[in-house]
Amino acid sequence: MMTKISQTFSILSLAILLFSFCVGPADAAKYNTAINVGDPAPHWSGLMGVDGKTNNFDDLADAKAVVIVFTCNQCPVAQAYEDRLNDLVKKYKDKGVAVVAINPNSTENIDQMKQRAEEKGIAYLYLHDEAQEMAKAYGATCTPHAFVLNGKRQVAYMGAIDDNQAASKVTQHYVQTALDSILSGASVTKTETRQFGCGIH
């Protein structure tokens, strides 16, 4: 009996280690302790992408708005958003919006990312933050964790992509709403929501 209990405990512990669920703090002012809405977005340089190239933040200079999502291959929450990110690219590609996914997980390498991108037909830029420098600079704590930048490359929105992991149950499209406001010249009214997903490791 004790052996079965020990085995069950070990399995649960392993599951928690692999997929530590992450949500932001309850206080809205502390959803992100590294960066605030209105701050200039941290720049990256030399991040390897699944396109086989090193990519720089300044490569996006012509975009009217930029969506950055910290994500990964293995997290089930992140996986649930892969198709939605592809749809986001299709919807906004002719409107001057750049969509960038950044993988900060130390347990996943660029070859695994390339394989995942091929399997899922990923249409967005997918970069490897091997040293986790960008995740720390943006204050990303989960995969997925989204940031929307305006034309001045200031953070206009940060938090969850939408309000439900299940696509069929989504009622609020936070990232899309922020993009529509930016592109129309209006102010983004909901600038921050609580991120949810798997912890970055």
VEXSEDO-254807 format. One record per residue (C-alpha): residue number from 1; residue in one letter; y, z, x. Coordinates in steps of 0.25 Angstrom, whole numbers, plus 2048, in hexadecimal, padded with zeros to 3 digits. Layout:
N
- k, r, v, w, u
- NUM, A, Y, Z, X;
...
END
This chain:
201
- k, r, v, w, u
- 1, M, 800, 800, 800;
- 2, M, 80A, 804, 80B;
- 3, T, 806, 7F7, 812;
- 4, K, 80A, 7EF, 806;
- 5, I, 817, 7F6, 805;
- 6, S, 81A, 7F4, 813;
- 7, Q, 818, 7E5, 812;
- 8, T, 820, 7E4, 806;
- 9, F, 82C, 7EC, 80D;
- 10, S, 82A, 7E3, 819;
- 11, I, 82B, 7D6, 811;
- 12, L, 838, 7DB, 809;
- 13, S, 83E, 7DF, 816;
- 14, L, 83C, 7D1, 81C;
- 15, A, 841, 7CB, 810;
- 16, I, 84E, 7D3, 811;
- 17, L, 84F, 7D0, 81F;
- 18, L, 84E, 7C1, 81D;
- 19, F, 856, 7C0, 811;
- 20, S, 860, 7CB, 811;
- 21, F, 868, 7C9, 804;
- 22, C, 877, 7CA, 806;
- 23, V, 883, 7CC, 7FD;
- 24, G, 891, 7CF, 800;
- 25, P, 897, 7DD, 7FE;
- 26, A, 89B, 7E2, 7F0;
- 27, D, 8AA, 7E2, 7F4;
- 28, A, 8B0, 7D4, 7F2;
- 29, A, 8B9, 7D7, 7FE;
- 30, K, 8AD, 7D8, 807;
- 31, Y, 8A5, 7CC, 804;
- 32, N, 8A9, 7C7, 811;
- 33, T, 8AD, 7D0, 81C;
- 34, A, 8B0, 7C6, 827;
- 35, I, 8B9, 7BC, 820;
- 36, N, 8C2, 7BB, 814;
- 37, V, 8C6, 7B1, 80A;
- 38, G, 8D2, 7A9, 80F;
- 39, D, 8CE, 7AB, 81E;
- 40, P, 8CC, 79F, 827;
- 41, A, 8BE, 79B, 828;
- 42, P, 8B7, 79E, 835;
- 43, H, 8B4, 791, 83D;
- 44, W, 8A7, 78D, 843;
- 45, S, 8A4, 784, 84E;
- 46, G, 897, 77E, 854;
- 47, L, 88E, 782, 849;
- 48, M, 881, 77A, 848;
- 49, G, 87E, 773, 83B;
- 50, V, 872, 76D, 835;
- 51, D, 879, 75F, 838;
- 52, G, 876, 761, 847;
- 53, K, 885, 763, 84A;
- 54, T, 88D, 76E, 84E;
- 55, N, 898, 771, 844;
- 56, N, 8A6, 777, 844;
- 57, F, 8AE, 77D, 839;
- 58, D, 8B9, 773, 83C;
- 59, D, 8B0, 767, 838;
- 60, L, 8B3, 76B, 82A;
- 61, A, 8C2, 769, 82C;
- 62, D, 8C3, 75E, 822;
- 63, A, 8BC, 766, 816;
- 64, K, 8C5, 76B, 80B;
- 65, A, 8BC, 777, 809;
- 66, V, 8B0, 77D, 810;
- 67, V, 8A4, 784, 80B;
- 68, I, 89D, 78D, 815;
- 69, V, 88F, 793, 811;
- 70, F, 888, 79C, 81A;
- 71, T, 879, 79A, 817;
- 72, C, 86B, 798, 81D;
- 73, N, 85E, 792, 81B;
- 74, Q, 855, 79E, 816;
- 75, C, 85D, 7A6, 80D;
- 76, P, 859, 7A3, 7FE;
- 77, V, 867, 7A5, 7F9;
- 78, A, 86C, 79C, 804;
- 79, Q, 861, 792, 800;
- 80, A, 865, 793, 7F1;
- 81, Y, 873, 78D, 7F5;
- 82, E, 86F, 781, 7FE;
- 83, D, 86F, 777, 7F2;
- 84, R, 87C, 77D, 7ED;
- 85, L, 882, 77B, 7FA;
- 86, N, 87D, 76C, 7FA;
- 87, D, 883, 76B, 7EC;
- 88, L, 890, 770, 7F1;
- 89, V, 891, 766, 7FC;
- 90, K, 88E, 75B, 7F2;
- 91, K, 899, 760, 7E8;
- 92, Y, 8A4, 762, 7F3;
- 93, K, 8A1, 758, 7FE;
- 94, D, 8AB, 74E, 7F8;
- 95, K, 8B6, 759, 7F7;
- 96, G, 8B7, 75C, 805;
- 97, V, 8AF, 769, 805;
- 98, A, 8A6, 76C, 811;
- 99, V, 899, 775, 80F;
- 100, V, 894, 77C, 81B;
- 101, A, 888, 786, 81C;
- 102, I, 886, 78F, 827;
- 103, N, 879, 796, 82B;
- 104, P, 87B, 7A3, 833;
- 105, N, 86D, 7A8, 832;
- 106, S, 867, 7AB, 840;
- 107, T, 859, 7A9, 83B;
- 108, E, 85C, 79A, 838;
- 109, N, 85E, 78F, 842;
- 110, I, 865, 781, 841;
- 111, D, 857, 77A, 840;
- 112, Q, 853, 782, 834;
- 113, M, 861, 77F, 82E;
- 114, K, 85F, 770, 830;
- 115, Q, 851, 771, 82A;
- 116, R, 857, 778, 81E;
- 117, A, 862, 76F, 81D;
- 118, E, 859, 763, 81D;
- 119, E, 850, 769, 812;
- 120, K, 85B, 76D, 809;
- 121, G, 863, 760, 80B;
- 122, I, 86F, 769, 80F;
- 123, A, 87C, 761, 80E;
- 124, Y, 886, 76B, 814;
- 125, L, 889, 76E, 822;
- 126, Y, 87F, 779, 827;
- 127, L, 883, 781, 833;
- 128, H, 87C, 78B, 83C;
- 129, D, 884, 798, 83F;
- 130, E, 87A, 79C, 84A;
- 131, A, 882, 7A7, 84F;
- 132, Q, 887, 7AC, 841;
- 133, E, 895, 7AB, 846;
- 134, M, 89A, 7A4, 839;
- 135, A, 892, 7AD, 830;
- 136, K, 899, 7B9, 836;
- 137, A, 8A7, 7B2, 836;
- 138, Y, 8A6, 7AE, 827;
- 139, G, 8A0, 7BC, 824;
- 140, A, 894, 7B5, 81E;
- 141, T, 889, 7BF, 81A;
- 142, C, 87F, 7B7, 811;
- 143, T, 879, 7AA, 810;
- 144, P, 87F, 7A3, 808;
- 145, H, 88D, 7A8, 80A;
- 146, A, 898, 79E, 807;
- 147, F, 8A6, 79B, 80B;
- 148, V, 8B0, 791, 806;
- 149, L, 8BC, 78D, 80F;
- 150, N, 8C8, 786, 80A;
- 151, G, 8D0, 77A, 810;
- 152, K, 8D7, 784, 81A;
- 153, R, 8C9, 789, 81E;
- 154, Q, 8CC, 797, 818;
- 155, V, 8C1, 79F, 810;
- 156, A, 8C3, 79C, 802;
- 157, Y, 8B6, 7A2, 7FC;
- 158, M, 8AA, 7A9, 802;
- 159, G, 89E, 7AF, 7FC;
- 160, A, 893, 7AA, 7F3;
- 161, I, 891, 79B, 7F0;
- 162, D, 88F, 79E, 7E2;
- 163, D, 88B, 7A9, 7D9;
- 164, N, 87C, 7A7, 7D8;
- 165, Q, 870, 7A4, 7E2;
- 166, A, 86A, 79C, 7D6;
- 167, A, 871, 78F, 7D5;
- 168, S, 86E, 78F, 7C6;
- 169, K, 875, 79C, 7C3;
- 170, V, 882, 799, 7CB;
- 171, T, 88F, 79C, 7C2;
- 172, Q, 899, 79C, 7CD;
- 173, H, 89A, 792, 7D8;
- 174, Y, 8A3, 79A, 7E2;
- 175, V, 8A3, 790, 7EE;
- 176, Q, 8A6, 784, 7E5;
- 177, T, 8B1, 78B, 7DD;
- 178, A, 8B8, 78E, 7EA;
- 179, L, 8B6, 780, 7EF;
- 180, D, 8BC, 77A, 7E2;
- 181, S, 8C8, 784, 7E3;
- 182, I, 8CB, 780, 7F1;
- 183, L, 8C9, 771, 7EE;
- 184, S, 8D3, 772, 7E2;
- 185, G, 8DD, 779, 7EA;
- 186, A, 8DB, 786, 7E2;
- 187, S, 8D9, 794, 7E7;
- 188, V, 8CB, 799, 7E8;
- 189, T, 8CA, 7A5, 7DE;
- 190, K, 8BC, 7AB, 7E1;
- 191, T, 8BD, 7AC, 7F0;
- 192, E, 8B2, 7B5, 7F3;
- 193, T, 8A4, 7B9, 7ED;
- 194, R, 899, 7C1, 7F2;
- 195, Q, 88F, 7B9, 7FB;
- 196, F, 880, 7BB, 7F8;
- 197, G, 874, 7B6, 800;
- 198, C, 86B, 7B9, 80C;
- 199, G, 871, 7C1, 817;
- 200, I, 874, 7BA, 824;
- 201, H, 86B, 7BD, 830;
END
